[in-house]
Amino acid sequence: MARPQKCRYLSREIKAYFFLPEGRTQTRIIVTELLADELEAIRLCDGEEFEQTAAGKQMGISRPTVQRLLYSGRKKLAQALTAGQPIQIAFPKYVLRR
């Protein structure tokens, strides 16, 4: 049996939940789902220039978990941007907003 997910804390900086590339319609296209904790890790490390350890403390998780979130989030963003796919921000149950 897997261990339950640890709660992750996010700031209230996320204002939009869906991004649609210009010139695309929403019908019959693949939507890339970016988890809110992945976005928060990217925001803290890339946008706010926090070290991974400091970002982990801010989110209430370990540095290796931040590193995994950065890897998966950046990969999803790169694929969505190069393919022109919409991006939807998903909020799992284990994510809490401060």
N, C-alpha and C positions, 0 to 999 in steps of 0.2 A: 504494500500500500504506500502510495506516495505521500510525502509530507505536504501539508497544506501550504498555499502560497502565503508569504509574509506580506503584510500590508505595506504599500508603498505610498509615500506622500508626494503630492504634486502641488505646485503653486497654482494660483488662479490666472496665470498668464495665457492659458489656451482660450482663445476667443472664438475660433472657428472650428467646426467639426468635419467639414467637407471641402475639398478643393477640386475644382474641375478645370482642366486645361482649356485655354481659349480655343474656340473653334470646334469643340467637341460637344456632342449631346450626350445625355445620360442613358440612352437606350443601347442595349446590347454591347456594352464594353466592360472589360474586367476592371473591378475596383480594387485598389491596393488598400488593405486594412493595416494602418499603423496604430499600434497600441499606444495609449496615452503615456505609459511609463517609458516607452522607447522615445517618444517625442520629448518628454521631460529630461531624460538623460542627454539627448542631443542638444536641447536648449541650454542646459546647465554647462555641459562640457564644451560645446562649440560656440554657443551664443554668449554665454556669460563668462567663458574661459575658466571654469572651475577645474581643478584637478579631479581625477576620478574618485579619489578618496573623499574629498570635500563634497562632491556631488552625491556620493553614497550616503554620507552623514545627513545631507539635506533631505534625501529621499527616504532615509531609514533603512537602507540596504547595504550590502557589502560592496567593496570595490570590484571584485570579480563579477558580481551581478550587473553592476553598471557597465562593465566592459562588454558583457554579453548583450545587454540592451543596446549599447552603441553599435555593435557589430550588426545585429539584426535590423535595427532601425535604419542605419545608413544604407544597408543592402536594399531594403524595401524602397527607400526614397530614391536611390539611384536607378533601380529597375522601373519605378513608376515615372520618373522624370524622362528617362531615355525612351520609354515606350509611349509616352503621352497619356498615361493612365490617370484617372482620378484617384485622389487619396482621401480615405475616410479615417477619422480618428475614432478609435474604439476605447471605451472605458470599461475594463473588466471589473468584477466585483471586489477584487482585492486592492483597488486603487482608491485612495482617499484624498480629497482636496482640502487644503489648509485654508 
